[in-house]
Amino acid sequence: MVLMQVGCPLRCSFCATGKGGFARNLKGHEIVEQVLAIEESFKHRVTNVVFMGMGEPMLNLKAVLEAHQCLNKELKIGQRMMTISTVGVPNTISKLASHKLQSTLAVSLHAPNQRLRETIVPSAKAYPLEALMDDCKNYFLETGRRVSFEYTLLAGINDEKAHAEELAALLHACGGGYHVNLIPYNPVEGSEYKRPYRKAIQAFVDALESRKITVSVRQTRGLDANAACGQLRNEFQKNPLLESSPPSEPNQLLESSTPSESSLVPA
């Protein structure tokens, strides 16, 4: 898992990363250097890379594509062994699809309808769910690569059987080429969200599987070090000498930061 930004400006409600503010985008070589550092530290070749750490990849798409190309061409990591994630930034999934990369797209969905999604993911107000799902469908058609829908389970918020049924209907309407990755919520200091009980998680899985949805539950790793999914945070920002940008309104940032076609490197 590699980082794309120092901090994150989108401030998903359950995620610690955005609570520390946003400092800057990483350069393409800085993303690649993370992989090299891991190889050096563990004396082991990296064979899988997920652009799913700190930051929103689609708000730094030029650097992500540069890093993706370098990892593939120079470090010989197969395109099919890389995943690019996004919470959804207007006009970027289609641009990514135009490069016809053989990499999985992971979309942070977290809700089966627009109203609920906006409460969990504030930036969703700028990207209606219907438009997001259309772009995901087109990504699959353009690349032949499946879309993985990431869904963080929040106790009493989005983990009821009715939510699973609504999610299944949403995905069936989208067509084929998808997979659901359920992520039981990882605790974040100061958050009121709770992790569902195992029984609730299994009931959600059963409801999806009974409706022919392919689903898996992500194994939690890094919880003891506050480094599990949604827990990454800029500890350095507690130092007043190291300033970062104050959080912007997510919708304003999406409108101003969507990369132009000319800014994207070729595949």
Protein Blocks (a to p, Z undefined) as FASTA:
>chain_A
ZZfbecjfklpakbmklmnopfbdcdfklmmmmmmmmmmmnopacfbdcdfbecjfklmm
mmmmmmmmmmmmmnopafklpccddebighklmmmmmnopabdcdddfkpabfklmmmmm
mmlmmmcfklmmmmmmmmmmmnopacdddddddehklmcfklmmmmmmmmmmnoghiacd
dddddddehiabdcddfklmmmmmmmmmmnopacdddddehklnopaghiaccfklmpmk
lccdddddfklmmmmmmccfklpccZZ
